[in-house]
Amino acid sequence: MTIKRLPSYFRVLDELTKEDVEIVSSTEMGRRTGFSSEQIRKDLAYFGAFGTRGVGYNVSVLRRRIRSILGLDRTLPVALVGAGNLGRALAHYNRNQQQHMRITHIFDINEEIIDRPVAGIQVQDAREMGRIVADTGIKMAIVAVPREAAQKTVDLLAQSGVKAVLNFAPVRVDAPEEVVVKSVDLTSEMQSLAYYCR
């Protein structure tokens, strides 16, 4: 799916901008992303004419257009559910690496960390999550809770108006059709990599 490759293109265009590169070819983008130049040209053509045959793409124009297509032309507030080790790491990474998607609320049920800051954000009581998410209009959430709490968390987020969930809980979760869930199972990924270390 084209939309899944656009963030890779956007990352490369960010790198090229920092390198003061003005024009880039699909061949160079392919070298940096791992996708074929034909695939890149096809993907970009789907959204309109961006490049000049034999010349390439204007980096700043293409970056601006992809940024708009992805909805990154405004800061997207994100709720993080789970302030354990993984949740804290994600919050710190987001604070230092992400410009377009910003964790604005962190929720947990652990009384010992509620009202304490993580990456500069005060942890809030997860029992208030549904109301706060609905009131603030947050549409994206990261779930970093134990497997037994994952489905209930996703259900509550969906009921509160969230449309996209990045699930780090090591379990498959169901969501309504209008909610997109992307699951990342770190344990399974590492176990599959272990095969190559034999």
Secondary structure as UniProt FT lines:
FT   HELIX           2..18
FT   TURN            19..20
FT   STRAND          23..24
FT   HELIX           26..33
FT   HELIX           37..46
FT   STRAND          51..52
FT   TURN            53..55
FT   STRAND          56..58
FT   HELIX           59..69
FT   TURN            70..71
FT   STRAND          76..81
FT   HELIX           85..97
FT   STRAND          101..108
FT   TURN            111..115
FT   STRAND          117..118
FT   TURN            119..120
FT   STRAND          121..125
FT   HELIX           126..128
FT   HELIX           129..136
FT   STRAND          140..143
FT   HELIX           147..159
FT   TURN            160..161
FT   STRAND          164..167
FT   TURN            177..178
FT   STRAND          180..183
FT   HELIX           186..194
FT   HELIX           195..197
//
